Amino acid sequence: MLIFLLRLFGQQGPVRRFIIGLNIVNLAQMVGVFFAIVLQCLPVSFNWDPTVRGGRCVEQRILYTSNAAFNILTDLLVLGLPLYIFSDLAIPKRTKVALLFVFLLGFL
């Protein structure tokens, strides 16, 4: 979605920087969550074999809840981006409302 918005509205300087920054944040989160999930228990084999001596895990509820909260935040930023972009367009109000409706269908 961010790449689509970048191609569609990437000519405006601040919008372009925001989209690229949000994309970098999403990619960093993807890498961070991957390693957090893989390494949530040390040694890794403790994930499927709780009889391993010396094994320990992070609090999974906290890990999953913080990941979900960060996902919701980035999703809301992506959903709100077209609202900001369309507010400056010089088009009829009816067309602007229709465009906003189409882009906000993702909220459902």
C-alpha positions in Angstrom: 0.0 0.0 0.0 2.8 2.4 0.8 4.5 1.8 -2.5 1.2 2.4 -4.3 0.8 5.7 -2.4 4.4 6.6 -3.1 3.8 6.1 -6.8 0.5 7.9 -6.7 1.3 10.9 -4.5 5.1 10.8 -4.2 5.7 14.1 -6.0 5.0 16.2 -2.8 8.2 16.4 -0.7 6.9 16.0 2.8 4.5 13.3 1.8 7.3 11.4 0.0 9.5 11.6 3.0 6.7 10.4 5.3 5.9 7.4 3.1 9.5 6.4 2.8 10.0 6.8 6.6 6.9 4.8 7.4 8.1 2.1 4.9 11.5 2.0 6.7 9.8 1.7 10.1 7.6 -1.2 8.7 10.7 -3.0 7.3 12.6 -2.5 10.6 9.6 -3.8 12.5 9.4 -6.8 10.2 13.0 -7.7 10.9 12.7 -7.0 14.6 9.6 -9.1 15.1 11.1 -12.0 13.1 14.1 -12.1 15.5 12.0 -11.5 18.6 9.7 -14.4 17.7 12.6 -16.8 16.7 14.6 -15.9 19.8 11.8 -15.6 22.3 13.0 -18.7 24.0 16.7 -19.5 24.6 17.9 -22.0 23.6 15.5 -22.0 20.6 14.7 -25.6 21.1 13.0 -24.7 24.4 10.1 -23.5 22.2 9.0 -27.1 21.4 10.8 -29.0 24.1 10.2 -27.5 27.6 12.3 -30.2 29.2 15.6 -28.6 28.0 17.6 -27.5 31.0 18.3 -23.9 31.5 15.7 -22.8 29.0 13.9 -19.5 29.5 11.3 -17.5 27.5 10.3 -13.9 27.4 6.7 -13.0 28.5 4.9 -13.9 25.3 1.8 -12.0 26.2 3.8 -8.8 26.4 5.6 -9.5 23.2 2.5 -10.2 21.2 0.5 -7.3 22.7 3.3 -4.8 22.0 3.6 -6.1 18.4 -0.1 -5.8 17.9 -0.2 -2.3 19.3 2.6 -1.2 17.0 0.9 -2.8 14.0 -2.3 -1.0 14.8 -0.4 2.3 15.1 1.3 1.9 11.7 -2.0 0.8 10.1 -3.7 3.9 11.3 -0.9 6.1 10.0 -1.2 4.4 6.6 -5.0 4.8 6.6 -4.8 8.4 7.6 -2.3 9.3 4.9 -4.8 9.6 2.1 -6.9 11.9 4.3 -4.0 14.3 4.5 -3.2 14.0 0.8 -6.8 14.5 -0.4 -7.4 17.5 1.9 -5.1 19.6 -0.3 -6.5 18.5 -3.7 -8.3 21.2 -5.7 -11.2 18.9 -6.8 -15.0 19.1 -6.2 -16.1 18.2 -2.7 -18.2 15.3 -4.0 -15.3 13.7 -5.8 -13.1 14.2 -2.8 -15.6 12.5 -0.5 -15.9 9.6 -3.0 -12.1 9.2 -3.1 -11.9 9.3 0.7 -14.6 6.6 0.9 -12.7 4.3 -1.5 -9.4 4.7 0.3 -11.0 4.3 3.8 -12.6 0.9 2.7 -9.5 -0.6 4.1 -10.5 0.4 7.6 -13.3 -2.1 7.4 
